[in-house]
Amino acid sequence: MEPRLPRGMRDILPEQMMLRRYVIRTFEEIFEAYGFEPLQTPALELRETLMGKYGPDAEKLIYDARHREGKEELSLRYDLSVPLARVVAMYPSLPRPFKRYQIAPVWRAERPQKGRYREFYQCDADIVGTSSMAADAEIIALIDEALTRLGFRNFVILLNHRKLLAGLGRYSGVPEPLLGSLYRAIDKFDRLGLEGVREEMRRYGIPEEVIDRMLELLRIEGENTELLEELAHRMQAAEIPEGLEGIRELQTLLQFLDEMGVAPERYRISFTMVRGLEYYTGPIFETVVTEPKIGSITGGGRYDGLVGLFAKQSVPMTGTSFGIERIIDVLQELGMAPPGLPRTPIQVLVTVFDEPRMGASIALARSFRQAGLRTMFYFEPRRLEAQLRYAHQKGIPFVAILGPDEEAQGVVTVRDMRNGEQRSLPPKEAAQWIREALEGGGYGG
């Protein structure tokens, strides 16, 4: 049979995995520096756990996964937020605030395209158990630091608030049953533009005069504080407390961001940023890369009601998800990977001269590993040129040659494949020289 993959799925080969591991480790270091703890949940959830949480458009993309003899209705997880809410409901003794991160694959039956796959990794950081806007601000500070550490410069974090969106709808006179349709229409603003959104609202049955008032609000421009002050004046005059509450929380959020040292140019209030998932209840945020235009690379917000779907009591929660696949795509497209990033985790290849010396090569490889070097030995006594070519193809930085001359002198010949430098040293000194060269050349891996 022809070997092939399902649409939207990928094999990730070792050299690509090295960049992926670098990105994941960078996230893990930053998350733990902020006090987040790791969590793991299963790939399969009960179907009832996932359904009714994301909205009808998203739930069409959930994969069902049932064993032909199984009795439980199961689905592959769509994201990592709903499983987190289930965990919080199942383990109420977890100390709060509970700060967790999880880096794991999720599955969505999307139309495959650049930067969008059907199986992909999400990287989530969430704070459970506090309503303070300081938690939301910390999530945004985390986003800024993580992307900056990876070398991103051309990005902006868009901010909005679900209560403010509801306030805008009520201020414009959108009928209550059509508020969900309003959000779906506004969410397409970047793709369709102002007139395209107008047509979407018409299609959803929103009255023309209501559309005009709504689009007038979307045209308001200015700095973050100016935008919020302008809307606060309108919401105050129209007596819309929900909208005012959203504005006050955003104003508090901006104050915390300033105190956390996040540069003002890194974030912007955007009334047209909606976030499609229905479980958001407060501030929402999304990061877009302005060059190249690949879409959003993070998305999240506050979702205080999600745990309440699994337990009697709601628990405040806020967090974000990093789109690792798109982030890696941008790193590759812009050549942003660190110049010293290894192509393989292997640091040393020990050659095999002939069958009688196979044991000596095995022993040398073992001694290098004991010295802290990631080492493999070549399994067959082929020509030295073939073994050196193998190391070159793999990107292994050092080759240890152990032939009859070296064995007689009690040394090993070590070749630096990066620059051709070669030394004959006793095994312990050879290991020390390799370690020092790796540390100096950025090959720590």
BAKOL-232370 format. One record per atom (N, C-alpha, C): residue in three letters; x negated, y, z negated. Coordinates in steps of 0.02 Angstrom, whole numbers, plus 50000, padded with zeros to 5 digits. Layout:
<nodes>
ALAXYZ/...
</nodes>
This chain:
<nodes>
MET499584994050000/MET500005000050000/MET499565006350000/GLU499845011650026/GLU499465017950029/GLU499455021249961/PRO498855022949935/PRO498835026349869/PRO499055033649876/ARG499555035649840/ARG499795042549843/ARG500125044449778/LEU500245050949770/LEU500535053649708/LEU501245056049720/PRO501665056149668/PRO502315059549674/PRO502205067049685/ARG502675070249716/ARG502625077449729/ARG502585081249663/GLY502145086249661/GLY502085090349602/GLY501655087349548/MET501345081549561/MET500895078349513/MET500185078549541/ARG499685078249496/ARG498995078749518/ARG498545074149479/ASP498015071849513/ASP497445068949477/ASP496965074649463/ILE496675074649403/ILE496195079849385/ILE495525076249374/LEU495075077149422/LEU494435073549422/LEU493945076649372/PRO493405072849355/PRO492965075049300/PRO492715082149305/GLU492485084349364/GLU492215091149368/GLU492755096349353/GLN493375095049377/GLN493935099649360/GLN494095099249286/MET494015093349257/MET494165092549186/MET493695096549142/MET493085097649165/MET492615101549125/MET492855108749116/LEU493125111749169/LEU493415118449163/LEU494025118349119/ARG494435113249128/ARG495045112549088/ARG494875111849014/ARG494375107848998/ARG494165106948928/ARG493895113448899/TYR493535117148940/TYR493275123648917/TYR493845128248898/VAL494365128648941/VAL494935132948927/VAL495295130648864/ILE495425124148858/ILE495785121548800/ILE495395122748736/ARG494735121548738/ARG494335122648678/ARG494315129948658/THR494315134448708/THR494325141548693/THR494975143348656/PHE495545140748681/PHE496175141948647/PHE496165139148577/GLU495925132948569/GLU495925129848503/GLU495515133948453/GLU494935136448475/GLU494505140448431/GLU494875146848409/ILE495205150148455/ILE495545156448439/ILE496145155048394/PHE496535149948411/PHE497125148248370/PHE496915146948298/GLU496395142948289/GLU496195141148221/GLU495875147048185/ALA495565151648224/ALA495295157748193/ALA495865161948164/TYR496465161548194/TYR497045165248169/TYR497445161248118/GLY497215155248100/GLY497555151348049/GLY498095146748074/PHE498095145048140/PHE498585140348166/PHE498315133148159/GLU498785128448148/GLU498605121448138/GLU498855117248197/PRO498495111648213/PRO498715107548270/PRO499315103148252/LEU499725101848303/LEU500315097448295/LEU500385093348359/GLN500625087248352/GLN500765083048410/GLN501475080348404/THR501835080348459/THR502515077448462/THR502545072848523/PRO503035068148524/PRO503055063248579/PRO503265066348646/ALA503045063248700/ALA503245065548767/ALA503985064548779/LEU504265059148750/LEU504985057648757/LEU505365060148696/GLU505915063448710/GLU506385065448657/GLU507065062548673/LEU507485061948623/LEU508185060248637/LEU508485065548683/ARG508885063348730/ARG509165068148778/ARG509575073448743/GLU509925071548690/GLU510335076348654/GLU509915081648619/THR509285080048604/THR508835084848573/THR508685090648620/LEU508625089148684/LEU508425094248733/LEU509025097848764/MET509565094448776/MET510115097448813/MET510475102648770/GLY510715107948803/GLY511085113148768/GLY510645118248735/LYS509995118248751/LYS509525122948719/LYS509235128048766/TYR509205126448831/TYR508835130548878/TYR509265134548926/GLY509895132748933/GLY510325135848983/GLY510395131249044/PRO510935132049082/PRO511085127349136/PRO510565127149191/ASP510265132849209/ASP509775132849263/ASP509165128749244/ALA508915129649183/ALA508325126049161/ALA508475118649151/GLU509065117049125/GLU509215110049109/GLU509295105649171/LYS509395108849228/LYS509405104949291/LYS508715101949306/LEU508205104749275/LEU507515102649290/LEU507255097349241/ILE507665095349192/ILE507445090449143/ILE507455083449173/TYR506905079749165/TYR506865072849189/TYR507165068149137/ASP507645063949158/ASP507885058549115/ASP507405052649122/ALA507295049049068/ALA506825043449068/ALA507085038049023/ARG507425033249053/ARG507745027949013/ARG507495021149035/HIS507315017048986/HIS507115010149001/HIS507735006349023/ARG507655002049073/ARG508244998649102/ARG508614994349051/GLU508254992248998/GLU508594988248946/GLU508684992248882/GLY508494998648883/GLY508545002748823/GLY509245005348812/LYS509405006848750/LYS510065009348732/LYS510065016948719/GLU509465019748705/GLU509425026848692/GLU509375030748757/GLU509705036548759/GLU509635041048816/GLU509065045748802/LEU508535045148843/LEU507915048848831/LEU507765053648888/SER507385058848874/SER507155063548925/SER506445065548910/LEU506065067148964/LEU505405069948956/LEU505465077048931/ARG505025079048885/ARG505085085748856/ARG504995091048911/TYR505395096248906/TYR505395101948953/TYR504905107248931/ASP504835108048865/ASP504355112748837/ASP504135110248769/LEU503775114348731/LEU503545112248664/LEU503915115848609/SER504365120548626/SER504715124448575/SER505285120548543/VAL505695117348584/VAL506245113348557/VAL505995107548515/PRO505475103848537/PRO505195098748492/PRO504945101648426/LEU504665107748428/LEU504445110948365/LEU505035112248320/ALA505585114648347/ALA506185115948307/ALA506435109548275/ARG506415104048313/ARG506615097648285/ARG506155095748227/VAL505495096648236/VAL505015095048183/VAL505165099048120/VAL505285105548128/VAL505425109948071/VAL506055107648034/ALA506565105448072/ALA507175103048041/ALA507075096348006/MET506645092048034/MET506535085348006/MET506085085447945/TYR505645090547940/TYR505155090847886/TYR505225097447849/PRO505775098347812/PRO505895104747778/PRO505385106547724/SER504975101547703/SER504485102947651/SER503855106247678/LEU503795107147744/LEU503205110447771/LEU503145117547741/PRO502575119347713/PRO502505126147684/PRO502595131447737/ARG502935136847717/ARG503065142347764/ARG502765148747737/PRO502495152947781/PRO502505152247854/PRO502085146347878/PHE502345142947928/PHE502015137247959/PHE501775139548028/LYS501115139548038/LYS500825141848101/LYS500535135848137/ARG500825134148193/ARG500585128148228/ARG500415129848300/TYR499945125848327/TYR499825125948399/TYR499865118848426/GLN500045118348489/GLN500085111848522/GLN499895112848595/ILE499455108448620/ILE499235108648689/ILE499385101748718/ALA499885101348763/ALA500115094748785/ALA500505095548851/PRO500595089948889/PRO500955090348952/PRO501715090848941/VAL502035094248987/VAL502765094548991/VAL502965093049063/TRP503615091849074/TRP503835089749141/TRP504455093749161/ARG504445096149223/ARG505015099749251/ARG505085098049325/ALA505695096749346/ALA505815094849416/ALA505875101149460/GLU505345105149460/GLU505335111349499/GLU505125109849571/ARG505215114749614/ARG504955114249682/ARG504215115749680/PRO503785110949697/PRO503065112049691/PRO502825117749736/GLN502385121949710/GLN502075127349748/GLN501445129449711/LYS501085134349738/LYS500465136449708/LYS500585138649636/GLY500205135749590/GLY500255137549520/GLY500865134749485/ARG501255130449519/ARG501855127649489/ARG501875120149504/TYR501875116049451/TYR501845108849459/TYR502415105649420/ARG502545099249433/ARG503075095749398/ARG502835092649333/GLU502195091249329/GLU501885089349266/GLU501315094349253/PHE501335097549197/PHE500825102549183/PHE500755103249107/TYR500195106149088/TYR500065107249017/TYR500345113948994/GLN500655113748935/GLN500815119948900/GLN500375120548839/CYS500275126548819/CYS499835128048763/CYS500215133048719/ASP500505130748665/ASP500955134848624/ASP500645136648557/ALA500785142748535/ALA500635144848467/ALA501255148048439/ASP501485145648381/ASP502115148148352/ASP502035149248277/ILE502425153948252/ILE502445155448180/ILE503165154248156/VAL503235150048106/VAL503885147948080/VAL503975150548010/GLY504555153547996/GLY504735155047927/GLY504665162247906/THR504595166947953/THR504565174047936/THR504925178147990/SER505295183247967/SER505635187748013/SER505235194148026/SER504655194647995/SER504245200748002/SER504015201748074/MET504065207848098/MET503805209548164/MET503045208848166/ALA502725208548108/ALA502005207448107/ALA501825200648138/ALA502275195748130/ALA502155189148161/ALA502185189648237/ASP502675193248263/ASP502725194248335/ASP502125198048361/ALA501915203148323/ALA501325206948343/ALA500705202648344/GLU500645198148294/GLU500055193848293/GLU500035189148353/ILE500625186748374/ILE500645182548434/ILE500385186448494/ILE500595192748501/ILE500375196848557/ILE499625198248552/ALA499375199648492/ALA498655200648482/ALA498275194248501/LEU498555188548484/LEU498265182048501/LEU498205181248577/ILE498745183048612/ILE498745182648686/ILE498195187048714/ASP498165193148689/ASP497655197848714/ASP496955195148703/GLU496815192648643/GLU496135190248628/GLU495965184048669/ALA496445179448675/ALA496305173248712/ALA496155174648785/LEU496565178748817/LEU496455180248888/LEU495815184248899/THR495675188848853/THR495065192848859/THR494455188348851/ARG494475183548803/ARG493925178948793/ARG493795174748856/LEU494325173148892/LEU494245169148954/LEU494015173349013/GLY493965179949003/GLY493695184149056/GLY494225188049095/PHE494855187649074/PHE495385191349110/PHE495325198749094/ARG495415202849145/ARG495415210049136/ARG496055213349163/ASN496305210649219/ASN496875213649252/ASN497525210049233/PHE497755211449172/PHE498385208449150/PHE498745213449105/VAL499405212549099/VAL499805216749055/VAL500335212349022/ILE500455213448957/ILE500955209748919/ILE501595213848919/LEU502115211248951/LEU502765214748955/LEU503175213148893/LEU503495218248864/LEU503895217448803/LEU504615219548815/ASN505075215948785/ASN505775217748786/ASN506095214748724/HIS506745215348717/HIS507095212848658/HIS507785210548679/ARG507975204548659/ARG508625201848678/ARG509205206148651/LYS509135208948591/LYS509665213248564/LYS509715219648604/LEU509145222148626/LEU509155228148668/LEU509485226748736/LEU509335220848764/LEU509665218948827/LEU510425218548818/ALA510635215548763/ALA511355215248750/ALA511635222248742/GLY511255226648708/GLY511475233548699/GLY511535237148765/LEU511065235948811/LEU511095239048877/LEU511725236848914/GLY511875230348908/GLY512475227748941/GLY513105230848913/ARG513145231348847/ARG513755234248817/ARG513795241748831/TYR513225245148830/TYR513215252348847/TYR513475253448918/SER513305248948963/SER513525249649033/SER514235247349043/GLY514515243748994/GLY515205241449000/GLY515275234549031/VAL514745230549029/VAL514785223749057/VAL515245219649013/PRO515745216449042/PRO516195212249003/PRO515805206848966/GLU516005205348904/GLU515645200548862/GLU515505193948896/PRO516005190948932/PRO515875184448964/PRO515345184749019/LEU515205190849043/LEU514735191549099/LEU514035193549077/LEU513915194049011/LEU513255196148988/LEU512715191149010/GLY512865184749008/GLY512375179749030/GLY512215180549104/SER512725182049145/SER512605183249216/SER512185189449227/LEU512295194449184/LEU511895200549188/LEU511155199049177/TYR511005195049127/TYR510315193349113/TYR509995189649172/ARG510375185049201/ARG510105181149257/ARG509965185649317/ALA510385190649327/ALA510285195349383/ALA509675199749371/ILE509615202549310/ILE509045206949294/ILE508395203049298/ASP508415196749279/ASP507815192649279/ASP507505191949348/LYS507895193449400/LYS507645192849469/LYS507405199549497/PHE507325204549453/PHE507155211349475/PHE506495211449514/ASP505975208349487/ASP505325208549520/ASP505345205449589/ARG505755200349598/ARG505795196849662/ARG506265200249711/LEU506825202949686/LEU507345205649731/LEU507355213249735/GLY507065216649685/GLY507095223949685/GLY507775226449660/LEU507835233149656/LEU508445236149628/LEU509065234249667/GLU509035234949734/GLU509635233449774/GLU509795226049774/GLY509275221749770/GLY509395214649767/GLY509755212749702/VAL509565216049647/VAL509895214949583/VAL510615217349587/ARG510725222949621/ARG511415225449630/ARG511845220149664/GLU511575217049717/GLU511965211949752/GLU512095205849707/GLU511595204049666/GLU511685198449620/GLU512245199949571/MET512255206149544/MET512785207949497/MET513465207749530/ARG513495210049592/ARG514135209749628/ARG514355202449635/ARG513875198149651/ARG514035191149661/ARG514305187949598/TYR514065190349540/TYR514295187649476/TYR514955190849454/GLY515205195649494/GLY515855198649478/GLY515825204449430/ILE515245207549421/ILE515175213449378/ILE515445219549416/PRO515895223549385/PRO516205229249420/PRO515675234349444/GLU515835237749500/GLU515355242249532/GLU515145247949487/GLU515615251049451/GLU515425256649408/GLU514975254449350/VAL515075248249328/VAL514645245449276/VAL513945244349304/ILE513905241849365/ILE513255240849397/ILE512875247349403/ASP513215252649422/ASP512885259249429/ASP512595261549363/ARG512975260849309/ARG512725262949243/ARG512135258649222/MET512165252149236/MET511625247749217/MET510985249349255/LEU511035250349319/LEU510445251749360/LEU510145258549342/GLU510565263149320/GLU510305269649297/GLU509845268649237/LEU510025264149192/LEU509595262749134/LEU508945259549156/LEU508975255049205/LEU508375251549227/LEU507885256249262/ARG508135262049284/ARG507695266849319/ARG507315271349270/ILE507485271149207/ILE507155275649158/ILE506415273749155/GLU505985278849158/GLU505265277749156/GLU504955281949100/GLY504335280149081/GLY503985283949030/GLY503545279348988/GLU503175282348942/GLU502765278448896/GLU503215274348850/ASN502915269348818/ASN503305264648776/ASN503735268348724/THR503435272848686/THR503815276348634/THR504345280848664/GLU504195284048721/GLU504685288348753/GLU505285284448777/LEU505165278548807/LEU505715274348830/LEU506175272448773/LEU505875270348717/LEU506285268148661/LEU506665273948630/GLU506355279848626/GLU506705285648599/GLU507295287648644/GLU507195287448709/GLU507735289148756/GLU508315284248748/LEU508155277848744/LEU508695272948736/LEU509025273448667/ALA508635274848616/ALA508915275548548/ALA509425281248547/HIS509275286748581/HIS509745292348585/HIS510395290148617/ARG510345286348672/ARG510955284048707/ARG511345279048665/MET510985274248633/MET511325269248593/MET511655272348532/GLN511325277448504/GLN511615280948446/GLN512265284448466/ALA512245287848523/ALA512835291448547/ALA513405286748563/ALA513245280948590/ALA513765276148609/ALA513955271448553/GLU513625272248494/GLU513765268048436/GLU513695260548451/ILE513095258648472/ILE512955251648488/ILE512415249248439/PRO512605246748381/PRO512125244948328/PRO511645239448349/GLU511875234648390/GLU511435229148411/GLU510845231848451/GLY510985236448497/GLY510445239448536/GLY509965243448493/LEU510235247148444/LEU509815251048399/LEU509365246548357/GLU509635240848335/GLU509225236248296/GLU508645233648338/GLY508775231948401/GLY508245229548445/GLY507715234948456/ILE507925241248463/ILE507455246748472/ILE507025247648410/ARG507335247448351/ARG506955248348288/ARG506425242748280/GLU506615236648298/GLU506135231148291/GLU505565231948341/LEU505715234248401/LEU505185235448450/LEU504725241148427/GLN505015246348397/GLN504595251848371/GLN504135249348316/THR504395245048272/THR503975242148220/THR503435237748250/LEU503615233948301/LEU503135229548335/LEU502565233648365/LEU502735239248398/LEU502215243548427/LEU501745246248373/GLN502025247948315/GLN501605250448260/GLN501115245048237/PHE501355238848230/PHE500905233448209/PHE500375232048261/LEU500555232448325/LEU500065231248378/LEU499505236348374/ASP499685242648360/ASP499175247748353/ASP498715246248294/GLU499015244048239/GLU498615242448179/GLU498175236348189/MET498385231848233/MET497985225848247/MET497455227148300/GLY497425233248326/GLY496895234948372/GLY497015232848444/VAL497635231248462/VAL497785229548532/VAL497825235948573/ALA497425236448625/ALA497405242548666/ALA498085244048697/PRO498325250248696/PRO498985251948723/PRO499085249948796/GLU498545250048835/GLU498625248248906/GLU498735240848916/ARG498675236948863/ARG498765229748869/ARG499505227648866/TYR499955232048846/TYR500655230148840/TYR501105235848864/ARG501715233948886/ARG502175238848913/ARG502895236548903/ILE503315241048880/ILE504035239548875/ILE504315238848946/SER504665233448958/SER504965232249024/SER505675229749015/PHE506175233949033/PHE506875231949024/PHE507095226549073/THR506705225449126/THR506895220449175/THR506585213549162/MET506195213049108/MET505905206549089/MET506395203249041/VAL506665197549062/VAL507215194449025/VAL507015188048990/ARG506585183949020/ARG506455177148996/ARG507085173049003/GLY507095168049045/GLY507705164649063/GLY508005160149010/LEU507615157948961/LEU507885153048913/LEU508365156348865/GLU508915152948850/GLU509465155948812/GLU509335156148736/TYR508805152648713/TYR508735152348640/TYR508385158448610/TYR508135163148651/TYR507805169048622/TYR508315173648589/THR508115176448532/THR508575180648493/THR508295187548477/GLY507645188748487/GLY507335195048468/GLY506845197448519/PRO506255199948498/PRO505755202048546/PRO505565196348593/ILE505455198048656/ILE505215193148706/ILE504605196248740/PHE504145192048762/PHE503545194548793/PHE503315189748848/GLU502995192648898/GLU502765188948956/GLU502145192448983/THR501635188549000/THR501015191349026/THR500975190149101/VAL500845195449139/VAL500765194849211/VAL500055197049230/VAL499755193349276/VAL499105195149303/VAL499225199649363/THR498935205449363/THR499045210149418/THR498605208749479/GLU498055205049468/GLU497615203249524/GLU497265196649508/PRO497365191249545/PRO497845190649600/PRO498555189949574/LYS499045191249616/LYS499745190949594/LYS499975183649595/ILE499915180449538/ILE500085173349532/ILE500695172349487/GLY500995177749464/GLY501565177149419/GLY501355177449347/SER501815175349303/SER501675175749231/SER501225169949210/ILE500795171249160/ILE500355165949134/ILE500485164649060/THR500885168949028/THR501125167348960/THR501845169648956/GLY502215166448912/GLY502905168548900/GLY503135166248831/GLY503515170448798/GLY503755168348732/GLY504195173648701/GLY504295173048636/GLY504715177748601/GLY504975174848536/ARG505455178248507/ARG505755176148444/ARG506385172048458/TYR506435166448422/TYR507015162048432/TYR507245159448364/ASP507585163848328/ASP507775162448258/ASP508335157248251/GLY508705155948303/GLY509275151448296/GLY509155144248316/LEU508545142648342/LEU508445136048371/LEU508465130448320/VAL508135131448262/VAL508135126248211/VAL508845124948185/GLY509255130248185/GLY509945129548162/GLY510355124748203/LEU510115123048264/LEU510465118048304/LEU510325110948280/PHE509815110248238/PHE509635103648211/PHE509745103048136/ALA509825108648102/ALA509905108648029/ALA510455113548010/LYS510655113247946/LYS511195117647922/LYS510975124847917/GLN510325125947908/GLN510075132647897/GLN509605134647953/SER509685140847978/SER509235143448029/SER508565145447997/VAL508055145248038/VAL507375147048016/VAL507085151948067/PRO506835157748045/PRO506535162348094/PRO505905159548124/MET505825160448190/MET505245157848227/MET505065162648283/THR504425163148297/THR504185167048354/THR503565163748381/GLY503435164448446/GLY502845161248474/GLY502775162548548/THR502255159548577/THR502135160448648/THR501865153948677/SER501935153448743/SER501665147748780/SER501185150448833/PHE500585147648836/PHE500105149448887/PHE500165144448945/GLY500205146949006/GLY500225142549065/GLY499525140649086/ILE499275135149058/ILE498585133249070/ILE498445132149144/GLU498925129249180/GLU498805127749251/GLU498685134149291/ARG499105139149280/ARG499005145449316/ARG498375149049293/ILE498225148649229/ILE497615151749204/ILE497005148649237/ILE496995142049243/ILE496435138749275/ILE496405140549349/ASP496985141049382/ASP497005143049452/ASP496675149949462/VAL496845154649417/VAL496565161349422/VAL495805161249409/LEU495595157349358/LEU494875156849344/LEU494495154249404/GLN494785149349439/GLN494455146649498/GLN494465151549556/GLU495045154749567/GLU495125159249624/GLU494665165249619/LEU494555167749558/LEU494145173649548/LEU493435171949527/GLY493255165549525/GLY492585163549505/GLY492415165749435/MET492895165049388/MET492805167449320/MET492545162149272/ALA492435156049296/ALA492165150949252/ALA491465152849229/PRO491275151249168/PRO490595152949144/PRO490065150049190/PRO489545153849207/PRO489035151449254/PRO488675145149230/GLY488615144149165/GLY488275138249139/GLY488725132349125/LEU489345132649148/LEU489815127249132/LEU489605120749166/PRO489485115349128/PRO489265109049159/PRO489795106149205/ARG489565102249254/ARG490025098549297/ARG490195091849268/THR489825089649218/THR489935083149186/THR489735083649113/PRO490035079649069/PRO489805079749000/PRO489145076148990/ILE488925072149040/ILE488305068249033/ILE487705073049036/GLN487255072448988/GLN486665076748986/GLN486035073349011/VAL485995066749003/VAL485395063149022/VAL485585056649057/LEU485245055149113/LEU485295048649145/LEU484625045049135/VAL484635039149105/VAL484045034949097/VAL484025030149156/THR483485030349195/THR483435025949253/THR483245018849231/VAL483355014149277/VAL483175007149266/VAL482665005249321/PHE482055003549300/PHE481525002149349/PHE481604995249381/ASP481704990249339/ASP481804983449363/ASP482154979449309/GLU482334973249325/GLU482714969149279/GLU482344967949212/PRO481694966449213/PRO481344965349149/PRO481344971449103/ARG481404977449132/ARG481384983449091/ARG482084986249076/MET482594982549094/MET483274984649079/MET483374985749004/GLY483114981148963/GLY483184981848891/GLY482844988048864/ALA482254989848892/ALA481904995848871/ALA482315002148888/SER482645002148946/SER483065007848966/SER483675008448919/ILE483975002748902/ILE484545002848856/ILE484335005648788/ALA483755003448764/ALA483515005748699/ALA483365013248700/LEU483075015748757/LEU482935022848762/LEU483585026948763/ALA484085024448800/ALA484735027948802/ALA485035028248732/ARG484975022748695/ARG485255022648627/ARG484885027648582/SER484235028148589/SER483855032848547/SER484035040048564/PHE484145041448628/PHE484355048248647/PHE485035049948617/ARG485495045048618/ARG486155046348589/ARG486095047648515/GLN485655043848481/GLN485555044948410/GLN485255051848396/ALA484915054548445/ALA484625061248439/ALA485135066748458/GLY485755064648473/GLY486275069548487/GLY486365071248560/LEU486085067348605/LEU486145068648677/LEU486655063848708/ARG487085066548750/ARG487575062348785/ARG487215058948844/THR487145052448839/THR486685048848882/THR487005042648912/MET486865041448976/MET487035035149007/MET486405032249039/PHE486415025649050/PHE485865022649088/PHE486145019649151/TYR485735019349203/TYR485945016649267/TYR485965009049261/PHE486495005849283/PHE486604998849266/PHE486204993949310/GLU485934996449365/GLU485584991949412/GLU484904994849430/PRO484404990549441/PRO483734992849459/PRO483674994749532/ARG483985000149552/ARG483935002449621/ARG483335007049630/ARG483195009049692/ARG482645013549706/ARG482735019949666/LEU482165022749643/LEU482195028749602/LEU482545034449639/GLU482435034949705/GLU482755040249743/GLU483515039849739/ALA483775033749740/ALA484505032849736/ALA484765034949668/GLN484385033549615/GLN484605035349548/GLN484565042949538/LEU484045046049566/LEU483995053349562/LEU484555056649602/ARG484715053749659/ARG485265056549700/ARG485925056049663/TYR486025050549628/TYR486635049749587/TYR486675055349535/ALA486125056649499/ALA486115061949449/ALA486265068749480/HIS485985069949539/HIS486115076349573/HIS486855076949592/GLN487135071649620/GLN487845071749640/GLN488295072949580/LYS488125070149523/LYS488545070849463/LYS488425077449427/GLY487855080749441/GLY487695086749404/GLY487385085349337/ILE487075079449328/ILE486745077749265/ILE486095081649262/PRO485995085749211/PRO485415090249212/PRO484735086949200/PHE484715081149166/PHE484065078049151/PHE484075070649169/VAL483495068349195/VAL483395061249210/VAL482785058949171/ALA482845053249137/ALA482285050249100/ALA482045044049138/ILE481415044149159/ILE481135038849200/ILE480685034549157/LEU480835028049156/LEU480455023349114/LEU480215017649159/GLY479585018349183/GLY479285013149225/GLY478715009849188/PRO478345005449224/PRO477795001849191/PRO477245006449165/ASP477085011949201/ASP476575016549177/ASP476795019849112/GLU477425022349110/GLU477685025649050/GLU477705020648991/GLU477925014549006/GLU477975009548953/GLU477285008048924/ALA476785007648966/ALA476105006148943/ALA475825011748899/GLN476025018048914/GLN475765023848877/GLN476215025748818/GLY476795022448811/GLY477245024148756/GLY477585030848765/VAL477715032748829/VAL478035039248843/VAL478625038048890/VAL478995043448903/VAL479525043448952/VAL479435049748994/THR479515049149059/THR479475054949103/THR480165058049110/VAL480235064349091/VAL480875067749094/VAL480855073049148/ARG481355072949193/ARG481395077849246/ARG481995082349236/ASP481875088849237/ASP482415093749235/ASP482675094549306/MET483275092149319/MET483555092149387/MET483745099149410/ARG483755103949365/ARG483945110749384/ARG483365114449418/ASN482745113049394/ASN482175116749421/ASN481595112349441/GLY481665105849434/GLY481135101249455/GLY480575100349405/GLU480595103849348/GLU480065103149298/GLU480065096049270/GLN479475093449258/GLN479415086549236/GLN478885086049182/ARG479025082149130/ARG478555081049075/ARG478555073749054/SER477975071349033/SER477915064549005/SER477775065248931/LEU478235062848889/LEU478205063848817/LEU478425057548781/PRO478215056648718/PRO478505051248678/PRO479255052348671/PRO479645046948664/PRO480375047548665/PRO480655052948618/LYS480415053348556/LYS480685058348509/LYS480545065348533/GLU479935066548557/GLU479765073248583/GLU480155074748646/ALA480265069648687/ALA480665070648748/ALA481375072748731/ALA481675069448681/ALA482345071348659/ALA482365078448634/GLN481865080448596/GLN481825087248570/GLN481755092348627/TRP481335090848676/TRP481245095448732/TRP481895096248772/ILE482255090648782/ILE482895090948819/ILE483395095148780/ARG483445094048715/ARG483925097948675/ARG483775105448679/GLU483145107248673/GLU482965114348675/GLU483105117248745/ALA482965113448797/ALA483095115848864/ALA483845116648878/LEU484245111948852/LEU484975112348860/LEU485255118448824/GLU485035119648763/GLU485275125348725/GLU485065131948758/GLY484485132148786/GLY484255138248819/GLY484565139448886/GLY484805134048918/GLY485085134848986/GLY485835134648988/GLY486165134748930/GLY486905134748930/GLY487215128148948/TYR486845122648939/TYR487115116148957/TYR487355112348896/GLY487535115748844/GLY487775112248784/GLY488395108348796/GLY488815110448845/GLY489425106748862/GLY489955107448811/
</nodes>
